[in-house]
Amino acid sequence: MFDESLLDDPDALSRADLHGLLRGAAESGARVRTAARNAAEAGVSALRPDGRPRAVLVA
């Protein structure tokens, strides 16, 4: 279970992220947008997003 109080304490949050997953999760939205832009620039017409990705679901 995630302790929401960690959100108010960046140092404690960093200590709790034992495997360094938070940075990857935070960067994933930008990676998806970059991949979509690169695909569009390459002429991949099958990829037609309805807009800029706004969220990433981490399970």
C-alpha positions, 0 to 999 in steps of 0.5 A: 500500500502506498503511504500518501504522506510521502508525497509531501516529503521528497526525501522520504519518497526517494528513500521509499522508491527502492528500485527507482521506478518513480523517475521512469514513471514520471518520464513515460508520458514524455516518451510516449509523446516523443514516440508519437511525434517521431512516428508522425514525422516518419509518415506513419499514418496508422498512428492517429492519436486524438491528442497529446497523452495526458496520463500514464497508468502504472500497475 
